[in-house]
Amino acid sequence: MLNIVLFGPPGAGKGTQSQKIIEKYKLQHLATGDMLRAAIREKSPIGIEAQKYIDKGQLVPDEMVIDLIAAELDNHYEVPGFVFDGFPRTTVQARKLDEMLEVKKAPITVMLALEVDYDELIARLVNRGKISDRTDDQDENVIRSRIDIYNKTTLPVMDYYKTQGKYRGINGMGSIDEIFNRICKVIDSSK
Ligand code: ADP
């Protein structure tokens, strides 16, 4: 299996690049942010609970996203691999993901970390807030809070994969196709 963790701060382009990766390599996309927003639209109990955190720019509790991912891994047992987008965001989530994949005998192949300058992230998110209905992109304080949490809580996940020798940094500045070409080179050399 080809299992990819696509990592990076809010606004790094994980969603955009995930779409291109799943199309080219025929992988299943698992994006916890998308799953949570779907739960919010459905007004399910998970959605109602998650919205409180998302609106403040905080992470939702680990168990919540771990349960969502566990269910999706069970739903898709015959795919050539997964792209994990926005997950894991804490070291607890990273360890749990390894445990779940261990059962499937299909470990993470590579972790791709998109690297984008702080000012560029803010500019992209403010711009996304103008053209999308994502409420967490409409308020610059919420945007800054998400990037702060990324730096404090999510960055250690990078070390987790560095220790395993799976971390690969990708320059996330430039055109969508330039970045995608960089990603493909790394994926093709990791397979
Ligand atoms: P972005 O990368 O722009 O923040 P996402 O769609 O990945 O967008 O996430 C939106 C929000 O959903 C996050 O700010 C957080 O509140 C919540 N979320 C998504 N994934 C996770 C996760 N793995 N752990 C905790 N919270 C998450």
Boltz pocket constraint, residues with backbone or C-beta under 6 A from the ligand:
constraints:
  - pocket:
      binder: B
      contacts: [[A, 8], [A, 9], [A, 10], [A, 11], [A, 14], [A, 32], [A, 33], [A, 34], [A, 36], [A, 50], [A, 53], [A, 54], [A, 57], [A, 58], [A, 59], [A, 60], [A, 61], [A, 62], [A, 65], [A, 85], [A, 86], [A, 87], [A, 88], [A, 89], [A, 90], [A, 93], [A, 136], [A, 146]]
      max_distance: 6.0
